[in-house]
Amino acid sequence: MEPVASPAVTAPPDHVRSAFGVAGELPQLMAGGRGQTYRCGGVVLKPTTDAAEASWLAGIFEQLWVPGVRIARPVRSSDGRWVWIDLVGKGKRVR
């Protein structure tokens, strides 16, 4: 499924993309994801309303290995956390 062009208003801002190491990548809105999921190069960013749950899931997926199954690995932010809290924006969290 190919990503579609993203509207600049809802795309992850520069400081969020920078935290996940994709500052130079153009955010592309992906089909599905409730219209909130963006691909930035090889990283997919989406907001979460539950930082604790998102961090727990990322920790599980980091360690999960299933023979014959490809699983997208979570990406840590620049400070090592799975969830980056956007204090500059509207208080949304991105994982």
RAWO-V548790 format. One record per residue. N is the residue number from 0. OMEGA is omega as a letter, one per 20 degrees, with the letter a starting at -180 (NA if undefined). Layout:
n=N omega=OMEGA
n=N omega=OMEGA
//
This chain:
n=0 omega=a
n=1 omega=r
n=2 omega=r
n=3 omega=a
n=4 omega=a
n=5 omega=r
n=6 omega=a
n=7 omega=a
n=8 omega=a
n=9 omega=a
n=10 omega=r
n=11 omega=a
n=12 omega=a
n=13 omega=a
n=14 omega=r
n=15 omega=r
n=16 omega=r
n=17 omega=a
n=18 omega=r
n=19 omega=r
n=20 omega=a
n=21 omega=a
n=22 omega=a
n=23 omega=a
n=24 omega=r
n=25 omega=r
n=26 omega=r
n=27 omega=r
n=28 omega=a
n=29 omega=r
n=30 omega=a
n=31 omega=r
n=32 omega=r
n=33 omega=r
n=34 omega=a
n=35 omega=a
n=36 omega=a
n=37 omega=r
n=38 omega=r
n=39 omega=a
n=40 omega=a
n=41 omega=a
n=42 omega=r
n=43 omega=a
n=44 omega=r
n=45 omega=r
n=46 omega=r
n=47 omega=r
n=48 omega=a
n=49 omega=a
n=50 omega=a
n=51 omega=r
n=52 omega=a
n=53 omega=r
n=54 omega=r
n=55 omega=r
n=56 omega=r
n=57 omega=r
n=58 omega=r
n=59 omega=a
n=60 omega=r
n=61 omega=a
n=62 omega=a
n=63 omega=r
n=64 omega=r
n=65 omega=a
n=66 omega=r
n=67 omega=a
n=68 omega=r
n=69 omega=a
n=70 omega=r
n=71 omega=a
n=72 omega=r
n=73 omega=a
n=74 omega=r
n=75 omega=r
n=76 omega=a
n=77 omega=r
n=78 omega=r
n=79 omega=a
n=80 omega=r
n=81 omega=a
n=82 omega=r
n=83 omega=a
n=84 omega=a
n=85 omega=r
n=86 omega=a
n=87 omega=a
n=88 omega=a
n=89 omega=r
n=90 omega=r
n=91 omega=r
n=92 omega=r
n=93 omega=r
n=94 omega=NA
//
